[in-house]
Amino acid sequence: MLARELELDLVEISPKAKPPVCKVIDYKKFLYEQKKRDKALKSKATKVTVKEIRFGPQTDEHDYEFKKKHAVKFLQDGAKLKAFVFFKGRSIIYKDQGQILLLRLAQELEEYGKVEQMPKLEGKRMIMYLAPKKK
């Protein structure tokens, strides 16, 4: 009755409450404010980025150190790290070398991040995930 007289809408605010809470307001304005609230909450949520570093099974020392330096930077910036060894063609016979490489990387990055998933072979890739340590 009151809502019709004021030419507004009767909007149910919280249906789970006993008794349910309703307000006499403009429904379009209510939806707009709700979207605005949701957007503000979403912008405050932390976004997790995943950076990738790719190795070959026989990556030499200089390339390894270079990539490790990048990995340290990624972890310090708060990004997750996906390190993987890519086996091309018959290089799959060196999968033990790939695992040793990834485990060595995990050990050397211990102070910057912790291993989230140990090296695991998926097709032609051996993948390991590292998460940054909290400051």
Helices and strands as residue ranges (DSSP letters): H 2-5, E 9-14, E 21-25, H 27-44, E 50-55, H 61-76, E 80-86, G 89-94, H 95-108, E 113-122, E 125-132
